[in-house]
Amino acid sequence: MPYWRLSGFYLFYFASLGALLPYWGLYLKSVGFTAQDIGLFMAVVMGTKIISPNVWGWIADHTGKRMRFVRWGCALGAVCFAGVFAGSHYWWLLLVMVSFSFFWNATLPQFEATTFTFLGNHTHRYSSIRLWGSIGFIITAAGLGHVLHQLGINTLPLVLLILFVGIWGMSLLVPEQAAGHKSIQNRSLTSVMKQPRVLALLAVCLLMQMSHGPYYTFYTIYLEESGYSPSLIGWLWALGVIAEVVAFLLMHRLVPRLGVKLLLWISLVLAALRWLLIGNFVDSLAVLVVAQILHAASFGIYHASAIQLIHQYFSGHHQGKGQALYSSLSFGLGGAIGSFYSGLIWESMGAPTVFAIASISVILGAVVSWIWLRPDMTHVKEEVAS
């Protein structure tokens, strides 16, 4: 299975995310929607992850045709998103976002399971494949700021549709056998879910992504209202993902030295610091740069650590369902709660309060992680001794 076929899918998928997250709020604002409306629309995009990955994960694991459902999800997601060109009325656009995100959000967890299944005992190579998704995000987040400034924000839906079609095209290049169907153990999903470490991990992931809700929904609007240009905003988004790429490249060295559980805890602590910096120092470009570099921890190290633990805890024929649960409870439920609450209080309480709540959320996650996931300090002691 060629490395570039897997990497190409991530490139296009996260390129679409690099267009959607930084700029979709601006598009919605340009067509007359309020902060509460924007918060709800983004919550819908996150919220469909609660249901769709689990439905598709169950079907894919039981049929053994994971890539078939990835392809259908990519195709139907693009078709549904095309409905945005038919109008921008509230209920119509809400319907478009629900239907599009239902299919789009179902594809990535199954593709993640495909990647891990293909890698087998070489899961340390995941970061080197996944980093191409980060590169795709950087290209669109940085490049679109200038393009939209020149051509107008109304160009965004067309750019997104082209990227969604590109995702579908890349899915066609990955053969079904890459998803392989391994049954390492026969434990029921219920018995896996009852384990304290699994429940703790899922809770930590939910709290982490809940803290990201205000960032994904209002960061661009926040900076624009503070006087930053669209091009600079795009580069700040890109800087965060460049830092994420560096984190992915270093993970194969960090894991043996610190262990994934300690790395997960460190990422939570640094995420709490990041939200406080963004919420309280928006007038300082230097501080914002530091905050964006911390994306290396709040997403790069966090995601690489969490997804390895998910792969470890949900082994065998539960791979697809495990990835679906990770996506639905963290990026789905957590992201939806974060987007929704931030939309409700953004105008009344202001950015410092919204990001303070985000920081408290992730600190709670750090406490849960330290108590129930028990970071292994042996790695650190051995490193110091050597």
Buried (B, 14 or more C-beta within 10 A) or exposed (E): BEEEBBBBBBBBBBBBBBBBBBBBBBBBBEEEBEBBBBBBBBBBBBBBBBBBBBBBBBBBBEEEBBBBBBBBBBBBBBBBBBBBEEEBEBEEBBBBBBBBBBBBBBBBBBBBBBBBBBBEEEBBBBBBBBBBBBBBBBBBBBBBBBBBBEEEBEBBBEBBBBBBBBBBBBBBEBEBEBBBBEEEEEBEBEEBBEEEBBEBBBBBBBBBBBBBBBBBBBBBBBBBEEEBEBBBBBBBBBBBBBBBBBBBBBBBEBBEEBBBBBBBBBBBBBBBBBBBBBBBBBEEEEBBBBBBBBBBBBBBBBBBBBBBBBBEBBBBBBBBBBBBBBBBBBBBBBBBBBBBBBBBBBEEEEBBBBBBBBBBBBBBBBEBBBEBBEBEEEBBEEEEEE
